Amino acid sequence: MRPPRRLLLLRHAKSDWADGSIPDIDRPLSDAGRRGCRLIARHLADNGLAPDLILCSAALRTRQTVEGIAEALPASVPVLVEDRLYLAEAQALLERLHEVDDGVPSVLLVAHNPGIHTLAVALLAPDERFRIPTFPTAALAVEDLAVSRWAELGQDSTRLVSYVTPRALRAAADPPAASS
């Protein structure tokens, strides 16, 4: 039996707001964003979460997020940087996913809030949606599709495999010391 199709939804890492004259699409990652990428990259590698295709918004911060997790990705994975994913709402993200070739088993979508969060939650069964209460920068939701074709992806069509944030990964790596 073939494993289910898998969708990885990643919000871009924390961006730098220091220079207010930079257009939004050109905002780079902050130092905290680069650290978040390293945590997510380690999580991807440790859990064997290598996608077969990456769809990425054209914003600098999303492209730098992909660069920041590159060590955990196969060198040959195609990265499609698309203008239409920049600040896209959930419906536009879903429509793009519907276009994925059915020969592609897993996709990593790197995009923005609120679209990425809305999509991640809407794809889940109603009784699972509470598991993704927010979608902070560099949050990653991994969902297995309950449908056989990308074009069938829609509301209540996935199962949440995992949801992590850099903060949760940091906390897991550095548990608080036990008090005596």
Secondary structure, DSSP 8 states (H G I E B T S, - for coil): -----EEEEEE---B--S-TTS-GGG--B-HHHHHHHHHHHHHHHHTT---SEEEEESSHHHHHHHHHTGGGS-TT--EEEEGGGTT--HHHHHHHHHTS-TT--EEEEEE-TTHHHHHHHHTB-GGGGGG-S---TT-EEEEEESSSSGGG--TT-EEEEEEE-HHHHHHHHS------
